[in-house]
């Protein structure tokens, strides 16, 4: 793990002015600020293993390589902190279904449902310090794409383990090489079809299993159809050694497929 007293919480990496695409990489980092580490009850060895399981390793590299391969460079919004600090893709309140597993916006349980933080831990300071600034910066990034390109398309880049972990609420569903998470309002048919075509070479794509949905800033969610969204969930055995091991040759092939999708989205405009 990487402890840093003042880490960079997120980065918006510029693409082409005309690109509507934001590659969103929320779960690739293992960085935990020391002030946050002190409230995690796991010892260093156990925490390293938990990070192996919970981190979407190498997804930032997939997005970066895709950005260099794309004909029109997309924008990239990359989380600089581990999701064990806060998870920017959770609801920060009782709407979040993962609260049932102790994994709301601030996790209190591990992937194996063991204690991560004290039972009486108050996560509100972490929400204020890390969650809200991230959400606001992502909202601004989407708004800037709307103003510059007339539309915005958020493509989430995630990964998931080959075998279900105990924390998964829907782990008994299918686990295809590529899972495409969708939203009935923000995932148009053309975007989904382009993703299915781009990732056809990996042995099959599936919809919303084992993970479903997309990330859209709440200001735009369900209100602005100019904001498209799709989640790409890559089964980890496609490109890396599990858990938390090195990437293999599949990474380059995935980056090429993601670049194909980025280019297809750009042509739609």
C-alpha positions as CSV (number, residue, x, y, z in Angstrom):
1,X,0.0,0.0,0.0
2,X,1.1,3.6,-0.4
3,X,0.7,6.0,2.5
4,X,0.9,9.7,1.7
5,X,0.3,12.6,4.1
6,X,-1.2,14.8,1.3
7,X,-1.9,12.7,-1.7
8,X,-3.5,14.1,-4.9
9,X,-7.1,13.0,-4.5
10,X,-8.0,13.0,-8.2
11,X,-6.8,14.1,-11.6
12,X,-8.6,15.4,-14.6
13,X,-6.4,14.6,-17.6
14,X,-7.2,16.7,-20.6
15,X,-8.2,15.2,-23.9
16,X,-9.2,16.8,-27.1
17,X,-11.4,19.9,-26.8
18,X,-14.0,18.3,-29.1
19,X,-14.2,15.0,-27.3
20,X,-17.3,14.3,-25.3
21,X,-15.8,11.2,-23.6
22,X,-14.6,11.0,-20.0
23,X,-12.9,7.8,-19.1
24,X,-13.7,7.5,-15.4
25,X,-11.3,5.4,-13.3
26,X,-12.5,5.4,-9.7
27,X,-11.0,2.3,-8.1
28,X,-7.5,1.8,-9.5
29,X,-5.4,3.4,-6.6
30,X,-4.0,1.8,-3.5
31,X,-3.1,5.1,-1.8
32,X,-4.4,5.7,1.7
33,X,-3.5,8.9,3.6
34,X,-1.8,8.2,6.9
35,X,-4.6,10.0,8.8
36,X,-7.1,7.6,7.2
37,X,-4.9,4.5,7.8
38,X,-5.0,5.1,11.6
39,X,-8.7,4.3,11.7
40,X,-8.4,1.0,9.8
41,X,-8.1,-1.9,12.2
42,X,-6.3,-4.3,9.8
43,X,-2.6,-4.8,10.3
44,X,-0.4,-3.9,7.3
45,X,-0.3,-7.5,5.9
46,X,-4.0,-7.9,6.1
47,X,-4.6,-4.4,4.6
48,X,-2.3,-5.2,1.7
49,X,-4.3,-8.4,1.0
50,X,-7.6,-6.4,1.2
51,X,-6.2,-3.9,-1.3
52,X,-5.3,-6.8,-3.6
53,X,-9.0,-7.9,-3.6
54,X,-10.7,-4.5,-3.6
55,X,-8.6,-2.5,-6.0
56,X,-9.3,-2.5,-9.8
57,X,-5.6,-3.0,-10.5
58,X,-4.2,-1.6,-13.8
59,X,-7.4,0.0,-14.9
60,X,-5.8,3.4,-14.9
61,X,-3.1,1.9,-17.3
62,X,-5.9,0.5,-19.6
63,X,-7.5,3.9,-19.8
64,X,-4.2,5.7,-20.3
65,X,-3.2,3.4,-23.2
66,X,-6.7,3.7,-24.7
67,X,-6.4,7.5,-24.6
68,X,-3.1,7.3,-26.6
69,X,-4.6,4.9,-29.1
70,X,-7.8,6.8,-29.8
71,X,-8.1,8.9,-32.9
72,X,-9.5,11.8,-30.7
73,X,-8.1,11.7,-27.2
74,X,-10.8,11.3,-24.5
75,X,-10.6,13.0,-21.1
76,X,-9.7,11.0,-18.1
77,X,-10.9,11.4,-14.5
78,X,-8.8,9.2,-12.3
79,X,-9.2,8.7,-8.5
80,X,-5.8,9.1,-6.7
81,X,-7.0,7.5,-3.6
82,X,-8.0,3.9,-2.7
83,X,-11.7,3.2,-2.4
84,X,-11.0,2.3,1.2
85,X,-10.7,6.0,1.9
86,X,-14.2,6.8,0.3
87,X,-15.9,5.1,-2.6
88,X,-16.9,7.9,-4.9
89,X,-19.4,5.7,-6.8
90,X,-21.6,5.0,-3.8
91,X,-24.5,7.0,-2.6
92,X,-23.4,8.8,0.6
93,X,-26.7,8.1,2.4
94,X,-29.3,5.4,3.0
95,X,-30.0,5.0,-0.7
96,X,-26.9,2.9,-1.1
97,X,-27.7,-0.8,-1.2
98,X,-24.1,-1.8,-0.3
99,X,-24.7,-0.4,3.2
100,X,-26.1,-3.9,3.9
101,X,-22.5,-5.3,3.4
102,X,-20.8,-2.5,5.4
103,X,-19.6,-0.9,2.1
104,X,-21.4,2.3,1.7
105,X,-19.4,5.4,0.7
106,X,-17.2,4.7,3.7
107,X,-16.4,1.0,4.2
108,X,-16.6,-0.5,7.6
109,X,-16.3,-4.1,6.4
110,X,-13.9,-5.9,4.1
111,X,-14.5,-7.9,0.9
112,X,-14.7,-11.0,3.2
113,X,-17.1,-9.2,5.6
114,X,-14.5,-8.8,8.3
115,X,-14.2,-5.6,10.4
116,X,-12.3,-2.8,8.6
117,X,-13.1,0.1,10.9
118,X,-14.5,0.3,14.4
119,X,-18.2,-0.5,14.8
120,X,-19.0,3.0,16.0
121,X,-16.9,4.7,13.3
122,X,-18.3,8.1,12.1
123,X,-17.6,8.3,8.3
124,X,-19.0,11.8,7.9
125,X,-15.7,13.6,8.1
126,X,-14.3,11.4,5.3
127,X,-17.4,12.2,3.2
128,X,-16.8,16.0,3.7
129,X,-13.1,15.8,3.1
130,X,-12.9,13.4,0.2
131,X,-16.3,12.4,-1.3
132,X,-18.0,15.8,-1.9
133,X,-15.0,17.5,-3.6
134,X,-14.6,14.5,-5.9
135,X,-18.3,14.5,-6.8
136,X,-18.2,18.2,-7.4
137,X,-15.1,18.0,-9.6
138,X,-16.7,15.2,-11.7
139,X,-19.8,17.3,-12.1
140,X,-17.8,20.2,-13.4
141,X,-15.9,17.9,-15.8
142,X,-19.2,16.7,-17.2
143,X,-20.5,20.2,-17.5
144,X,-17.4,21.3,-19.3
145,X,-17.9,18.5,-21.9
146,X,-21.5,19.5,-22.4
147,X,-20.5,23.1,-23.0
148,X,-17.6,22.2,-25.3
149,X,-19.0,19.2,-27.2
150,X,-22.7,19.5,-26.7
151,X,-22.8,16.1,-25.0
152,X,-20.9,14.0,-22.4
153,X,-20.3,10.3,-22.3
154,X,-18.9,8.8,-19.1
155,X,-17.2,5.4,-19.6
156,X,-16.4,3.8,-16.3
157,X,-13.4,1.5,-16.3
158,X,-13.6,-1.2,-13.6
159,X,-12.5,-4.8,-13.0
160,X,-13.9,-7.6,-10.9
161,X,-12.6,-11.0,-9.6
162,X,-13.1,-14.2,-11.4
163,X,-14.7,-15.8,-8.4
164,X,-17.3,-13.9,-6.3
165,X,-16.1,-12.4,-3.1
166,X,-18.3,-12.6,0.1
167,X,-19.2,-8.9,0.0
168,X,-21.0,-9.2,-3.4
169,X,-24.7,-8.8,-3.1
170,X,-25.3,-10.3,-6.5
171,X,-22.4,-12.6,-6.8
172,X,-24.5,-15.6,-7.9
173,X,-25.1,-14.2,-11.3
174,X,-23.1,-14.7,-14.5
175,X,-19.5,-13.5,-14.6
176,X,-18.7,-12.8,-18.3
177,X,-15.3,-11.7,-19.5
178,X,-16.7,-8.2,-20.0
179,X,-19.7,-7.0,-18.1
180,X,-21.5,-3.9,-19.4
181,X,-23.3,-1.9,-16.7
182,X,-26.2,0.2,-18.0
183,X,-28.7,2.8,-17.0
184,X,-32.2,3.0,-18.6
185,X,-32.0,6.7,-19.0
186,X,-28.3,7.4,-19.7
187,X,-27.2,4.4,-21.8
188,X,-28.6,4.8,-25.3
189,X,-28.8,1.8,-27.6
190,X,-26.0,3.0,-29.8
191,X,-23.6,3.3,-27.0
192,X,-24.3,-0.2,-25.8
193,X,-24.1,-1.6,-29.3
194,X,-20.7,0.1,-29.9
195,X,-19.4,-1.4,-26.6
196,X,-20.6,-4.9,-27.5
197,X,-18.9,-4.6,-30.9
198,X,-15.6,-3.2,-29.5
199,X,-15.3,-5.9,-26.8
200,X,-16.6,-8.8,-28.9
201,X,-13.2,-10.5,-29.1
202,X,-12.8,-11.4,-25.4
203,X,-15.1,-14.4,-25.2
204,X,-18.4,-12.7,-24.5
205,X,-20.1,-9.7,-23.0
206,X,-23.0,-9.6,-20.5
207,X,-25.3,-7.0,-19.2
208,X,-25.5,-5.8,-15.5
209,X,-24.1,-9.0,-14.0
210,X,-22.4,-9.3,-11.6
211,X,-22.4,-5.5,-11.3
212,X,-25.0,-3.1,-12.7
213,X,-25.6,0.5,-13.3
214,X,-23.5,3.5,-14.3
215,X,-22.0,6.6,-12.7
216,X,-23.6,10.0,-13.5
217,X,-23.3,13.1,-11.3
218,X,-26.5,13.6,-9.3
219,X,-27.1,17.0,-10.9
220,X,-27.4,15.3,-14.3
221,X,-28.8,11.9,-13.2
222,X,-32.2,11.2,-14.7
223,X,-32.5,14.8,-16.0
224,X,-30.1,15.4,-18.8
225,X,-30.2,13.0,-21.7
226,X,-27.1,14.7,-23.2
227,X,-25.1,12.8,-20.6
228,X,-24.5,9.2,-21.7
229,X,-23.0,6.6,-19.4
230,X,-21.7,3.0,-19.5
231,X,-19.7,0.9,-17.1
232,X,-17.1,-1.5,-18.4
233,X,-16.4,-4.2,-15.9
234,X,-13.5,-6.5,-16.9
235,X,-13.1,-9.9,-15.4
236,X,-9.6,-9.9,-14.0
237,X,-8.4,-13.1,-15.4
238,X,-8.7,-11.5,-18.8
239,X,-5.6,-9.3,-18.2
240,X,-3.9,-9.9,-14.8
241,X,-2.8,-12.4,-12.2
242,X,-5.3,-12.4,-9.3
243,X,-5.4,-11.1,-6.7
244,X,-3.5,-7.9,-7.1
245,X,-0.8,-9.4,-9.4
246,X,0.9,-8.1,-12.5
247,X,-0.8,-7.3,-15.7
248,X,-0.4,-9.5,-18.7
249,X,-0.8,-9.2,-22.5
250,X,-4.5,-8.8,-22.2
251,X,-4.1,-5.2,-21.0
252,X,-3.0,-4.0,-24.5
253,X,-5.9,-5.8,-26.2
254,X,-8.3,-4.3,-23.7
255,X,-6.9,-0.8,-24.3
256,X,-7.3,-1.2,-28.0
257,X,-10.9,-2.3,-27.6
258,X,-11.6,0.7,-25.3
259,X,-10.0,3.0,-27.8
260,X,-12.3,1.5,-30.5
261,X,-15.2,2.3,-28.3
262,X,-14.0,5.9,-27.7
263,X,-13.7,6.4,-31.4
264,X,-17.1,5.0,-32.1
265,X,-18.6,7.3,-29.5
266,X,-16.9,10.3,-31.1
267,X,-18.2,9.4,-34.5
268,X,-21.8,9.4,-33.2
269,X,-21.6,13.2,-32.8
